[in-house]
């Protein structure tokens, strides 16, 4: 059984490999995650080999599970890059009916590009759910 990393009267935070944790969680109000970028350099993630193929499968599995678990919305942070560009757009297409909104974060101090590639200075926050977002009225 998974143990909370942090818990108080309003929230519970779990920390670990999502592939192990997600099947054990029953329901959450909201979920927020920032998965690996698929940079093809396995120097950052303890639980995911970033150098292997499978970025699309990992993210589609996690998004599906989070939509099932979340009572409200899933906030999913993604970055499109040279290695995952096609999978990134396929992922957006797969979940197009569940995407209620998308926000773009412009990073003022992005990591410099290597070689001849262009620096990617933005990330996307997909807001997924079963109902449209309501305005503040």
Secondary structure, 3 states (H helix, E strand, C coil): CCCCCEECCCCEECCCCHHHHHHHCCCECCEEEECCCCCCCCCCCCCCCCCCCCHHHHHHHHHHHHHHHECCEEEEEECCCCCCHHHHHHHHHHCCCCEEEEEEEECCCCCCCCCCCCCCCEEEEEEEECCCCCCCC
